[in-house]
Amino acid sequence: MVSKTERYKEIERSIIKKYRKTIWNPFCGALNEYELISEGDKVAVCISGGKDSALLAKCMQELHRHSNVNFDIEYICMDPGYRSDNRELLEYNANLLNIPIKIFENSIFDIVKDVDGSPCYLCARMRRGALYARAKQLGCNKIALGHHFDDVIETVLMSMMYSSEIKTMLPKLHSSNFEGLELIRPLYKVKEQAIISWANHNDLKFLQCACRFTEDSEIYEGLSKRKEIKNLISEIKKKNPAADDNIFRSLHNVNLSQIVGWRNADKEELHTFLEKY
């Protein structure tokens, strides 16, 4: 029978060996290209209970052990009002993966339950704020989230189709509400399919959506804009397998001379190609 220590070490080795090309190298590539970790940083790695944040935590652990850059890590997890079985699974996985999480409780689910319509937007904002506040309390200057490659490209298409603007998640950004705190996304170049494969290979079961209101709702799944976009990209890739990579690269290769209009991020000024026509 495999011991707990042997189990989590096998899982760690799989990231460096079996998934070196699809997980570890893209992870390190994002760190280097976007300059996500610096000497003296203290990073709060946020654990949600899902596969993405679990992988992020293991990659950050491995980096912390072997990196020439001296930095510290806190593994924080907020319980916004999970059901007992979801809380137990989260704690079980943290123990199995040898992630020393610090759980703090919040009553966000109770607060948003009476919101008219979908409570998702308010819930997300409140959860993010609570995580930022806890990171500041722990003396962290950076907060790491588990957003991955697919989140990035899906956000592009969602913004175009539902918000009539072109934008996406950035690899890092400064907090506008918590001075001195920076958000980083180390899994920026890691594809979701690689994360799913890693979890399945190691027979790991994570929380899907621990939301008290939507986790069992087929209606919610059907209405999810992100799921719609995910399905759309999947269909496009059947004819053009490189479609997702091309969307991602286009974010690094914007030809402003061929853009009709754009907005100044700081001053919210609108500009048009006619200004220099």
Summary of the structure (lengths in Angstrom):
residues: 277
radius of gyration: 19.7
end to end distance: 72.2
largest distance: 72.2
contacts: 788
relative contact order: 0.14
helix: 51%
strand: 12%
